Amino acid sequence: MKLARYSYEGKVSIGLVVGDQIVDIPQRLPHVPPSIKAVFAGGDQLLDDIRKLQGSSDLKGALLADVKLEAPVPDPQKYLAIGMNYQDHAEEAEAKGVPIPKSQLWFNKQVSCITGPFDSVVYPRVSSKLDYEAELGVVIGKRCRYVSEEDAHSVVGGYFVANDLSARDWQAASPTFTLGKSFDTHGPIGPWIVTADDIANPHDLEMSLLVNGVQRQRTNTSKMIYNIWQQISYLSQVMTLEPGDLIATGTCANVGMATGNLLKPGDIVRVEIEKVGHIENKVIGE
């Protein structure tokens, strides 16, 4: 299923994407809260009810073209991202003086950075090095702690497209990445959540990023150094992962920092992931 959060006729709700339409879920199922995070927190029964709705013969909703898609989970408790999780990106970072980590390298993107899949993103006036990173996102679907790699798939709610926008000068100036990764609007996600049962193998998806229609990045998620199950298991040794928590699983080579092609105001950045969808954001000056 594709679960989206959207604005239409002055109201924000969640909907089921079916073809070129979006069907309002709480309108059809009043017991379902208007929050994708709350749906996952509500357990399998709510998801099963929505799946049954998907099979209805009388589904009618607003046209996708007439609604505004919003960030599907705007209020996660945590937004965690892994650094240098594709070998080619790790090597290009090393060439710029960033050592390749010997274990999983995690940082926070503060949740205030989250914005919609087609919203503008701001080039901060205090930065001169804005960069892009195409990433497959994971949303946690079940509360978990000390989950094994073998069981990690069972706690995944679904997948989304992410761009881990980064102010490289702020990232380099701090011992941790968090400040350079957390500027307002630097967490566009979406366009919706594709539930885990619709993605047979998240480790075999084509992923690409284009700037002004020109391809900058391309890879397959099979090239992750640490796969999604390893990431979730590792994180859960430290903290309880909650429904709605977001994980960005890493980017590949050819980020702007390495190629000299950093972003500038007016650029349009599009990230596409096979079977998940795409997001597209215009860079605007502050």
Secondary structure, DSSP 8 states (H G I E B T S, - for coil): -EEEEEEETTEEEEEEEETTEEEEHHHH-TTS-S-HHHHHHT-HHHHHHHHHHHT-TT---EEGGGSEEE-S-S--S-EEEEES-BHHHHHHHHHTT----SS-EEEE--GGGEE-TTS-EEE-TT-S-EE--EEEEEEE-S-BSS--TTTGGGGEEEEEEEE--EEHHHHHHSSSSHHHH-STT-EEEEEEEEEGGG-S-TTS-EEEEEETTEEEEEEEGGGBSS-HHHHHHHHHTTS-B-TT-EEE----S--HHHHT----TT-EEEEEETTTEEEEEEEEE-
